[in-house]
Amino acid sequence: MRRAATAFALLAFLAQHAGAMAADEMTLTLPHPLRAGEMAWIQVQVGTIARGQEIDVTTAAGEELGVISPFGVRAGHAAGTYTLPVPAGTIRDGRVAIRLRITQFGAPPRPPTPQEVRGIRLTTTGAPH
């Protein structure tokens, strides 16, 4: 029951915060237009992933944004939240289209499950007050 609730929550989150372009692509929207001195960041809440698995984060156009490679996480435990910078040039009209792929040596890349990626958020930081 908890898995179903988690999966439903992730799908609801993605439906609200990401317009699906394809099964493994999503579009995230900035909370507001970037101000002078601000940077955009993607926060990926990683659940349980297998030892040796990584999460490749790219733009839908294929530009590498980063790789999440949890290390030292106890088996069966959530890996935590990872933050990756988003180059301003990848943002169009306040949005960025991204793709997440689980990779592991010897296995083909695939989209993450709701248990592996529990949430994704586009945030901003660094604006002067």
C-alpha positions in Angstrom: 0.0 0.0 0.0 2.8 2.4 0.9 4.5 1.8 -2.5 1.2 2.5 -4.3 0.9 5.8 -2.4 4.4 6.8 -3.1 4.0 6.0 -6.8 0.8 8.0 -6.9 2.4 10.9 -5.1 5.3 11.0 -7.6 2.9 10.8 -10.5 0.8 13.6 -9.1 3.9 15.7 -8.5 5.1 15.2 -12.0 1.7 16.0 -13.5 1.7 19.3 -11.6 5.3 20.3 -12.0 6.4 18.6 -15.3 4.6 18.4 -18.6 5.6 15.1 -20.1 7.1 15.3 -23.6 7.8 11.6 -23.9 7.7 8.7 -21.4 11.2 9.5 -20.2 11.3 13.3 -20.6 9.7 16.1 -18.5 9.6 19.8 -18.5 10.2 21.7 -15.2 9.1 25.3 -14.7 10.9 27.9 -12.7 9.0 29.3 -9.7 9.6 32.8 -11.2 11.8 34.3 -14.0 15.5 34.4 -13.2 16.5 37.7 -11.6 20.0 39.2 -11.9 22.5 37.2 -10.0 20.2 34.1 -9.6 20.9 30.6 -10.7 18.6 27.7 -11.4 19.0 24.3 -9.8 17.4 20.9 -10.2 16.8 19.1 -6.9 16.4 15.3 -7.3 15.1 13.4 -4.4 16.6 9.9 -4.8 15.0 6.9 -3.1 16.4 3.4 -3.0 18.7 2.5 -5.9 20.9 -0.5 -6.3 24.6 -0.4 -5.6 26.5 0.7 -8.7 23.5 2.5 -10.2 23.8 6.1 -11.2 21.2 8.7 -12.4 22.2 10.6 -15.5 20.5 14.0 -15.8 20.5 15.6 -19.2 18.4 18.2 -21.1 16.0 16.7 -23.5 18.4 17.9 -26.2 21.1 15.7 -24.7 23.2 18.3 -22.8 24.7 16.7 -19.7 23.6 18.4 -16.5 25.2 16.0 -14.1 25.4 12.4 -12.8 24.0 11.4 -9.4 26.2 8.6 -8.0 25.2 7.8 -4.4 28.0 6.3 -2.4 28.0 4.8 1.1 24.2 4.6 1.3 23.0 1.6 3.3 21.2 -1.0 1.3 17.4 -0.4 1.2 17.7 3.2 2.4 16.9 6.4 0.5 19.9 8.1 -1.1 18.9 11.7 -0.3 18.4 14.9 -2.3 21.0 15.9 -4.9 21.2 19.4 -6.4 22.6 20.1 -9.9 23.1 23.5 -11.5 21.1 24.3 -14.6 22.9 26.5 -17.2 20.8 29.6 -18.0 21.2 28.8 -21.7 19.2 25.6 -21.3 16.1 27.5 -19.9 13.5 28.5 -22.4 10.5 30.7 -21.4 11.1 29.8 -17.8 11.2 26.0 -18.5 13.8 23.3 -18.9 13.1 19.9 -20.5 15.1 17.1 -18.9 15.6 13.4 -19.1 16.6 11.1 -16.2 18.2 7.7 -16.9 19.3 5.0 -14.5 22.6 3.6 -15.7 24.6 0.6 -14.5 27.6 -1.2 -16.0 26.4 -4.0 -18.2 22.8 -2.9 -18.4 21.0 -0.6 -20.9 20.0 2.9 -19.6 16.3 3.1 -18.5 14.0 5.7 -16.9 13.9 5.6 -13.1 11.0 4.1 -11.2 9.0 6.2 -8.6 10.9 4.3 -5.9 14.2 5.4 -7.4 13.4 9.0 -8.0 10.8 10.3 -5.5 10.7 13.9 -6.6 12.2 16.5 -8.9 12.1 20.3 -8.4 13.5 23.3 -10.2 14.5 26.1 -7.8 16.5 29.3 -7.9 19.1 30.8 -5.5 21.5 33.7 -5.3 19.3 36.7 -6.0 20.2 39.8 -4.0 17.7 40.8 -1.4 
